[in-house]
Amino acid sequence: MKPPESCLSEQRLVTSLSGGFLLLFVLLAFFDLNQMTDWINTGFAWAADVFGPLWQVWMLANLVVALVLGLSRYGDIRLGGKGRPESSTFRWLAVIMCTLLAGGGVFWSAAEPMYHYMTTPPMFVDSGVSAISAALAQSFLHWGFLAWASLGTLSAVVVVYAHYHKGLAMRPRTLLYPMVGERIEHHWLGTLADVVSIIAVAAGTIGPIGFLATQLGFSFEALLGWDNGYGLQLAVLGGLVLLYTLSASTGIERGIQWLSSANVVLAVLLLAAILLAGPGNFIIDAFLNGMGVYLQDFMPMALNRQDDAWSGWWTVFFWGWFIGYGPMMALFIARISRGRTLRELVLAVAIMAPLVTNFWFAGLGGAGIFYEQAVPGSVSQPLQDGGLPAALLAVTQQLPLAELMVPAFLVLTVTFVATTGDSMAYSIAMAISGDHTPRTRDRIFWALTMGLVAAVLLKMGEGGINALQSFIVLTAVPVSLLLLPVLWTGPRVAHAMAYEQGIVTQQVRSDELASQKQGVPRPDGGKRRESGKADHLSG
């Protein structure tokens, strides 16, 4: 069935605005990269200063509210009202694990613990905590419970309700449905919500794609003596784009699930090899001690503002990155989680995934610290000289069976970033079309577009990619305003779904009146009116 002309016009407008903004960014960078970098750095400092405290509070509140819902009777809610999930639990968890933190985690897992080991975070200066535990605890904060919960708990619940229960198109604007109602489908505010969400997630995905090209180029130069020039980086980028474009084009049930599952299996095998053949005892001890410090000092770390400059370049940067991904991740997780319970969603996203991620950081980061202690400078010096790409290579080259481990980790890096690229290309296509399963050509278009932007920025050198990374924090400003209401709309829609499914029997008076007026089915078997679409949260 052909969509109405009004819908096509809306899709063209969102595509033009989001794509046009990315084009403008590239043109400005090409025209005067230094000037644009100065503008971005100024905006970065402003965003970190003004919105940084808000983001820290929001991240903490989001986790707390999600856990309360998931561990209470609301955890029995069946998302989407469907009794059977569409995929196995392993594949579902694999796709979740590989969607976002896989891409960033590969680059940062070896580097961030080493950075914090070299320079103790302000929170732990003169605290008596060992440098190893402090380094890992700080890394766990940035990639743990708070980060994961922001990507698909309360926001995904709101999208599930608006799309599966109320029939709205699956777009970022659905996050505003509980407040605005069905008017958000054709309101300018909805268009704005879609555009800023697409720009934010495109910027957040293009960065890792570009970094991968520089990392593999650096690795090939160090291992094989190849010239790490634009030609080599472009070839690497072309192979990556081909891989995640093919994955995105075949859909979630085929390419994306298959690549994610293979990714998880390879990651588990490599981590097991590090534990068995490498410094396994050191890694386990470091993980347990780091987790102890992380849990003990969780609240002070989450709300720490004693050094605004440090927080801006570390905690606030990561929070801006993850918040920018928030709406698209909400769409993607809502898309793959129909039939799961709310409790399953919260436990998987806010508990299990962070624990696995933290252990992964302890594995690579802990190994790096172990080798750094044995031979000072063996990891820290390459990290200082070559940046993120050098850290992973420096660690893997010192592992037992390095001739096998190094290429295996390079393959894992490629597939990890590919799983981010394919899922985000799929999500952007969903956000524009509003379709549960967007057209293949739309997925391919956005997969290729992100690769093309990365190629242009690589042509300018690492400065172009670095500028885009800082720009991520600016894109998070409007997205954070879009996500802010889920702190109270998430529990409201959870209560509405629990009421519909008979889990709770009482409704807030205003909601109850609205549901009777607009025909929301009641668990007591009351008849549903045929006239008027349900919108009992905004009435």
N, C-alpha and C positions, 0 to 999 in steps of 0.2 A: 504494500500500500504506500503510495507516494505521500510524503509529509506535506502539510499545508504550506502555502507560499510564505505565510508569516513566520513559520518555523525555519524555513530555509533562509529567510532574510536575517533572522536572529543568529543562525549558525554562521552565516557569512560575516555578520558584524563582529561576532566574537573572534572568528578566525582572523579577520582583517586587523582588529585592534591588537590582539596578542601577537600575531605574526609580525605586524608592522612595528610593534615596540621592540621585538627582538632584532628586526632589521635596523631600526634606528640605533640601537645599542652598538651593533656591529659597525655601522657607518661612522658613528662618533669615535669609536675606538680606532678605526682605520684612519680617520682624519687627524686626530690628535689624541693618542693614547695617554700621554702624560697629563694633559689637561683633564681628560675624563677621569683618570685615576685620582687626581686631586679632588675632583667633585665627589667621586664615590667615597673617598676616604673621609671627606668632611661630612657627608651624609651618614656614613657608617658611625662616626663618632657621635653625631646627634642622635641617631636611632638607639645606639647602645646606652647613651646617657638618659634619654627620655623614656624609652620603652623597656630597657633592660630590667629594671625592678618589676615592672608589670609582668614581663615574660616569666621571671623567676617565680612570682606568686602564682601565675596561671598554671605553670607546669606542675607545681606542687598540688594546687587545688584540683587540677584535672585528674591526677593520679589518685588522690584521696577519694574523690567522688566516685570514680570508676571502680575502685576496690570495694567501696561500701555497697554499690549497686550489685557488683558481681558476686559478692560473698553473702548477700542477703537473699530474701525470697525472690527478689527481682531477677536473680541469676537464673531462675527456671524459665524465663521468657524464651520462646522459640523465635529467633530472628526471621522475619519474613513470613511467619505463620506457616512455614512449611515443615513437614515432619522429618524429612530425610535430607541430609547434606548432599551436595552435588559431587563431592570428591572424598577420597579417603582422608583420614586424619593426618597421616604422614604427608601426603601431597599438600594438604591445606597448610600444615605447619611449615613445610618446605618453602612454599610460595611466600608466606608471610616473612620468614626469616631472610629470604633472598631479595626482597623487594627494595628496601632502602638501606638499612644499616650494613648490608653486605657490601654495597658499593663503597661507602665511606669507610666502613670498618677495615677493609683490606689495606687502605692507604694509611689509616691512623693506628691500627692495632700494634704495629711495631714501633711507630714513631712517637705517639703521644706518651706512653709510659716512660720512654727514654727522655723526652723533653722534661717531664716532671721529675724524673730521677736526677737529671742534670741541674735543674733549678727547682727547688722545693716550692710548691704552691704556697701562697701567703697564708692560707688556712693552717698549714702545718709547720710554719717556721717557729722554732723554739717550743714545739708542742710535745716533744719527747717521742713522737711516732717515727719509726724507722723510715729512711728515705724510700725503701722499696715499697712498704705498705702505703706510704703517702702517695707515691706515684701511681700505684694501681688503684687506690681508692678514688683519687681524683679522676682517673680515666673511667672508672666504673660509674661515677656520677654522670659524666657526659654521655655515656652510651648505655646506661642502665634503665632503671624503672621509669624515671621521669621522661627520658627520651622516647622510649617505646610507647608509653601510655599516651603521649601526645599525638601519636601517629594513627590511632584507629580504635579508640575505645568509645568515649562519649560522642565524638564526631561521627563515627561509623554508626552508632545507634540512631542518631538523628537522621542520617541518610537512609538507613534501612526503613525507618518508619515512614519517611516522606515518599520513598520510592515504592517499596513493596506493599505497604499498608494503605497509602493514599494515592498511589498512581502517578506521582510526579516524575518527570524525566530525571534521569540520574546525572545531575550536574552539581557543581559546588554551591549553587544558589539554594539548593534544598536545605542547606544548613540554616537558612533564615526562615524556613517554612513555619516553624512553631511560633514565630513572632509576627510574620507578615501574612501567612496564609497562602492560598493558591495564587494570589496576585503576584507573588514573586516569580512565577513562570514567565511573565511578560513585562516585568517592571525593570526600569533602567538600573535599579540597584542590583537586580539579579545579573544583568549583563556585566556590571562592574565586578561583582563577586567572581564570576566565571573568568573574566580577563585577568584579574590580579592573581588568581589561583594558578592559571596556566603559565603566566610569566614566571611566577615564583618557582614552580616545580620544573619548568624548562631550564631556568638558570641553575637550579640545584642539581639537575641531571647532567647538563652539558659540562659542568665543572669536573665531575669524576670521569666523564668520557675523555675530556682533554687531558686530565692528569694521567689517565691510563696510557695514552699515547706517549707522554713524556717519560713515564716510568719504564715502559717496555723499551723505548728508545735508549734510555740510560742503561738499562740492563743489557741490551744487545751490544752497546758500545763497550761496557765493562767486561762482558763475557767473551764476545766474539771480535771486538775491535772495529765494529761497524761505525760509521760516522752517524752520530745522533743529530742528524739534520732534519729539515722539514720533510724531505722525501721519505725518510724512514718513518717518521712520526705519522705522516699521511697514509703510508701503507698500513701501519698498525691500526690507525683509525678506520681505514676502509674495511679491514677484516672484521673489526669489532662491530661496525655499523651493519655490515652484511649479516653477521650472526644474530644480533638482536632484532634486526628487521625481519628476518625469516621467522624468528621465534614469535614476534608480535603478530605477524601476518597469519600464523596458524592458530592463534587464539589461546585462551587460558587453558582449556581442557587438553590441548596437545603440546604445542611448543613451550609455552611458559611453564606449565607444570613439569614437563619432562626436563627442561634445562635446570629448573630449581631443584628438582629431586636429585639429578646428577651432581649438582653443585654441593648439596648437603652431604652426599655420600663421599665425595672427594675431600671435602673439608674435614669430615670425621676421620677419614683414613690418615690424612696428613697430621692432624692433631694427635691421633694415637701414635703415629710414628715419632713425633717430637717427644711425647711422654715416655715411650718405651726405649727409644734409642738416644734421646737427648737428656737434658736436665729435668727429668720428670719429677723427682722428689722436690727439687727447688721450686718448680712451677706450682705444684700442689700446695706446698707450704706458703708460697707467696700469695696464691689465690685465697686461701683460707684467712690469712692474716689481713690481706687487703679487704676482703669482704667484711671481716670483723670491724675494721676501722670505718668502712663505708656505711655499715648499718648503725654503728654506734654514733657516728657524727653526721648522719644523714640530713637531719634538719638544719644544723648549722652550715653544712656544705651547700645545701640547696638554696639557702637564703643569704649566703655570705656576700657582703658588699664592702669588705674592708679595704680592698684595692680595686677601684673602679676600672683603672686602665687594664689590669690583668684580667679582670672579669670580662671586660669588653672583648678582648682578643681571644678569650677561651670560652667561658661558659655562655656568655651572651651570643657569641658567634654561633656556637652549636645550637642554642635554643632558637635563634633566628632561622637557621638552616632547617631544623626539624619542623618548626611551625610553618615555614613556607611549603613543606611537603604535606602538611596536615590535611587540607581539603582533598587533594588527589588520593592520598592514602586512604582517607575515609571512604571515597568512592570505590577504590579497588578492594579494600577489605570488606565493605558491604557487598560488593559484587560476588566475592568468593565465599562468604560466610552465611549465606541463606541456609536455613535449616539447623544451624548451630544454635546452642543456647547462649544467652548473654554471659553466663558464667564461663563457658568454654572460651568465648572471645576474650574476656578480661584475663583469665588465667594464661591463655596462650600469648597474648600481646603484652600484657603488663607484668607478667611474672616469669613465664618460661623463656620467652625470647631474650629478656634482659640477662637472665642467669647464663644462658648459653653464650650470649655475646660477651659477657664479662669473663667467662672462662676462656673464650677465644683470645681476648685481650691479654689475659694472664699467660696463655700459652706462648703467643708470639712476643708480647712485651716482656714477659718474665724471662723468656729465653734470651732476649736482647740484653736485659739487665745482668743476667748470669754471665754472659760472655763479656760484657763490659767490665764487670768486676774481675774476671779472670785476666783480661788483657785490656787495660784502660785505653780508651780511644778507638777500640775495634768497631764499635757501633756509633758512638757519639761523634767521632770525627767525620765519618761519611755522612751522617745526618746533618751536621753543620755545613759541610761542603756541598752536598748534593740535594739536601732537603728530603721531602717525603719519599721520593723514588729510591733514594739510597738506603734508607733504613731497612726496608724489607729485604733487599738484596744482601746487606751486611749481615743480617741475622741468619738468613737461610744458607749463606755460604759457609757458616761456621757449624751448621748442623751435621750430624753424622749422615753419610751417604749424600753429601751435598750435590754430587753430580746428578742425582735423581731428584732431590728435594727442590733445588732451585728451579728447574723447568716445570716441575709439578706445581709449585706455588705461582709461577708466572701464568700457567694455564688457569689455575684457580682464580687469579686476579681478573683475567679476561672474562671468565664465565660469571664471576660475581658482578662485575660492572654490566655485563650483558643482561643479567636478570633485572637489574635496575632499569636499564634502557627499555627493555621490552614492556615491562609492566607500566612504566610511566607513559610510553607512547600509547599504550592501550587506554590508560586512564585519561589522557588528554583527548583522545578520540571520543571517549565516552562523554567527557565534559562538554564537548562542542556539539555532538549530535544528540546527547541525552538518551542514547540507545543503550540498552543492557548489553548488547553485542554490537559494537560499532562496525561500520563497513571496513573491509580489509584495506581498501585504498586509503581510507583516512588514517588507519594505524600506520601504514607504510609511509604516508606523507609526513607524519610527525616524527617517525623514527629517522627518516632521512633528513628532515629539517634540523633536528638536534645535532646530527652528525655534521651537517654542512656548516652550522654556526661554529661548532668546535673546530672544524678545519680552518675556517677563516681566522678565528682567534689564535690558533696555533701558528698561523703564518706571521702573526705579530710577535711571536715569542711568548715566553711564560707570563709576561706582563698582561696579556689579554685574558688568559685564564685566571690569573690572580685577581684582576679587576672584577671579573664575573663572580668569583668567590666572595669578594667583599660586597658586591652588589646584592648577593643573596639576603644579607641582613636588611637592606632597604626594602626588598620585596616583601619581607616578613611583616613590615609595619601594617599595611592594610589587611593582610591575611590574618594577623593576630586579632584585629578588630572583628573579623568575620568569625573567628573561632571562639572569641571571648564568651558569647552567650551560651555555648554548649554546657557551661558549668551549671546552668539552671534549666536550660531546655532539654538537656540529656536526661536528667531525672524525670522531667515532666512527660516526655514521650515514653520513657520506660514504664512509668505508671500507667499511661494510656494503653500500652501494649499488654501490660499485666492485667488491666481491667478487661480488655477485649478477650484475653485468653483464660479469664476466670481465676487468675492467681490472686488478685485482690478483689474485694467486693464493694469497696467504697471508693467514690470518686470525689474530687474537690467539687464543691457545689457549682462553680462557674463552668467547670469542664463537663459536669453531669448535665447541666441545662443545655450546654452547647451540643453535646452528643445526642440528646433527645431531639433537639431542634433540627440538627443537620443529618441525622440518620446513621450514627455510628452504631454498629451492632453491639448489643449488651450481652454479657455472659448469662443473664437470667432468661435469655430467649426472647427478649422484646423484639418487635418487628422493626425492620429497617425501612425508613422512608425512601422512596425512589427519587424524589426530587431533591436537588441540592447536593453538592459534593461535601464530604466530611471535612471539617476543619475545626475541630472542637478545641484545639489548643490556642487558636488565635481569636476566637470569638469573644 
